[in-house]
Amino acid sequence: MTRKNKITKEFKNYQMNSDVYKLRKEVMNLIYEVKEVYDIPRIDVRIGESKNCNTLGIARLNNNIIWIAEYTINKGIDFLRNVVYHELLHTIYGVDHDEKCPLMQSRLENILTKKQCLDIFGKYVK
């Protein structure tokens, strides 16, 4: 079943081509990284650009769809991991921003390691 409403007014989706597919694959690899440890549902991933240049990614709460900006992917794997895990917590579990949590802050201030991301993710899952 495909989900309706795969667009959001804050984000311009890119048309899928081989370049966009490569970008999307980087995001998907991080989702699989989470799936190896936690049982999470299938996530729809859209790649594009934010209409607000500060936005790294967007998630629809409790709806299993995320949008990741190309800019975010190009910042490197550790930066991207922090954003993807953050958006997954929004879209799967409906977790709101928490300024006391380094993963769920509204702004990415410190890049966490893979282990730190997985550990924090697990605290929300349990």
PyMOL commands that set and color helices and strands:
alter all, ss='L'
color gray80, all
select helices_A, chain A and resi 18-35+70-73+77-93+114-125
alter helices_A, ss='H'
color red, helices_A
select strands_A, chain A and resi 11-13+44-50+57-59+65-69
alter strands_A, ss='S'
color yellow, strands_A
deselect
rebuild
show_as cartoon
